[in-house]
């Protein structure tokens, strides 16, 4: 009888151990399944947002040009064409426009997009600023850079899209821009040369990147240069494009 009792107790212990193992395993399986379901729902939600809030770019073209420097920083500007580092003419002369100042963007809200409102769309333009350092800055009147260091620093232009109808009518903030709607907006490039040089020199140098003012890409928008554009919808998708500048003639497509 004692042997039978011992066997019974041993079997019960094994049985209880199996139940405990099964309970732990089932808990882990259930928890894993719940996490997988939650991840799938989150991924599905993110995907829906990416698809349901998207801007497609139809075209981007040159709207206005300028000479952000007193010398030809980007190459291909001026009349006749000046080499990088050469003076291309008086700063106010029309024949001394070396870079794009403003882009015009034609875009549309992607099919199936929902609840994309004016004020929800942002743009980012990135460029690499390769600059010449004057060492030291010469006194007196302006002089072209004489020493090229080949230094390159990243710069970003960013801002909210101020969308307008194709006829120029402004779209009020908070107004939904429905799917399939074509609209336009401008991108004004910010200054690359931001430090105050007292009107003596207009050159890009280390001091520009030591100020609290973000450095823009206006001196990096010359003929033959490439800028990267990213358009982002708040809570939605993003669109990437490269702006390749073949000419400074207004109306020239850069897509």
Secondary structure, DSSP 4 states (H G I P E B T S, - for coil): -HHHHHHHHHHHHHHHHHHHHHHHHHHHHHHHHHHHHHHHHHHHHHHHHHHHS-EEEEEEEEEEEE--SSS-SSSS-TTTT--TTS--S-TT-GGG--EEEEEEEEEEEPTT--S-BTTSEEEEEEEEEEE---SSPPSSS---------EEEEEEEEEE---B-TTSPBPPTT-B--TT-EEEEEEEPPPS--S--TTS-----GGGGGSSSPP-SGGG-STT-EEEEEEEETTS-EEEEEEE----STT-B--
